[in-house]
Amino acid sequence: MVAARKNDWSRDPVVRTVETTDWIVPEGGGNPALAGLHPWLAFLLEPWLDAILRAGTGSTDWLREASAAMSDCLLDWVDPHPAIARALESARAASDLLAASIDRAPWADIETQRRLATEAMSDLIDALRRAEASAAKSVLGLSW
């Protein structure tokens, strides 16, 4: 997801947006699967979800790195509620299993693993819809 600067008319003006300081970030990051999430959470999840949907032979490092980096960022941004922690752990494990399946192709059932990883991400997205900002972010005024 690319956040557009205010007055950058090269972007689609129809997208519903949420304004922060001097950036305009589409609600849900512009991805329908992320609708209803705070824009910054959607911004963190979009590369991970994209990696799950697109990863193939030769791109499993991208999937693993997106999974690790984005889950670490989420832990920093979000209050670690047990339901969120479980959903995050499941999504991370499903992503790692998808990467392992792709690496072991052709005998691995990659599409089943991709579906399971997508379902785990859906559970994480649902859990994050009720998330609150972490204490560290709230102190900085970055709560929602």
N, C-alpha and C positions, 0 to 999 in steps of 0.2 A: 504494500500500500504506500502510496506517495501522498504526503500531506501537501496541499497546495497553499501557497501564500495568499493572503487577502489580495483581491484585485488581479489575480492571475486568471484571466478570462479564457485561457487555453483549456481549463478543466471544465467538466460538465457542470453547469450552473444549477441543474435540476436536483442534484444529489443533496439530500437533507444533511445539514452539517451542525456541528457543535463548535462554537468559537471558544478558543482559549487565547491567552495573551495576544500574540500577533499571528497565530496559525489558525487555519480552518481545517478541522479533521472530520471527515465524513463519519456520521454515526454508524457504528458497526464496521468501520474501516472500509465501507463500500462493498463488503462481502455479505450476501444475504444470510449465510450461515451464522454470521456474527452479529446480526441485528439485535438490538436491545442491550448490547454490552456498552460499557463506558468506552469512549473512543480510544483511550490509551491502552485498555486491555485488548481491544480489537486489534490495535496496532501491534501488540506483542504476539497475538495468536495468529495473525494472518500469514506470516512467513512459515510458521510451523504447519499450519493447515495446508498451505500451498505445497510444502515439501512432501507431506503425506500423499496428497493427490497426484503429484507429478513424479515422485522418485522412481527411478528405474535403474537398470544396470549402469554402474559408473557414477551414480549420484547419491549413494547411500551415505557418504561422508556429509553431504549437505543436509540430509535428513537427520542424521545423528547430531550434528552441530546445531541445527535449528531447534531440535528437541531439547538439547541440554541448555542452550543459551536462553531460550524463551521460558523454559520452566524455572530457571534460576531467576530471571527477571520477574516472573509472576510471584515467586516467593518473596521478593523484595517489595513489590507493589501492593500485595494483598494481605489482609489479616489472615493468618493461617488457621482458618476454621477447619475442623476435622473432615467435613464433607468435601471441602475444596482440596485438602491435602490428599485424600483418597483418590479423588478424580484426577488430580494432577499426577499422582504416582501411576495410576492405571494408564493414562494417556502416554506418559513417558515410556512405560514398559511396552505398550502396544506399538509405539513408534520404533523402539529398538528391535522388537520382534519382526516388524515389517522390514527394517533394514537388513536383519539377518536372513530373512526369507529371500529378499532380492539378491543378496550375495550368494545364496545357495541355489539359485535358479539353475536349471529348468525344472527340477523335481519339486520345488517348494510351491505351495499354493499361494502365490503372491496376491491375487485379487481377494481371496478370503481374508488374508492378513491386512490388506489395505482397508477392507470393509470394517474389520474389527478396530483398526486404528482410527478410522473415521467415526465410528460409534463411540469410542472412548473420548475422542475430542468433543463430540456432541454432549456427552455427559459432563465434561469439564466446562464447556461453554454454559450449560444449564446451571452448574454450580456457581460459576462466576457471575451470573446475572444477579445473584444475591450477595455478592462480595462487598466488603468494605475495605477502604484503603488501610494499609498498615499504619501503625503508630508513627513510624519514621516519616512516612509520606504526609500524614496528617499534620505533623508538627511543621512541615515545610509549606503547608497550605495546599497540598496536592491531593486532597481528599475529594470525594464526590458524594 
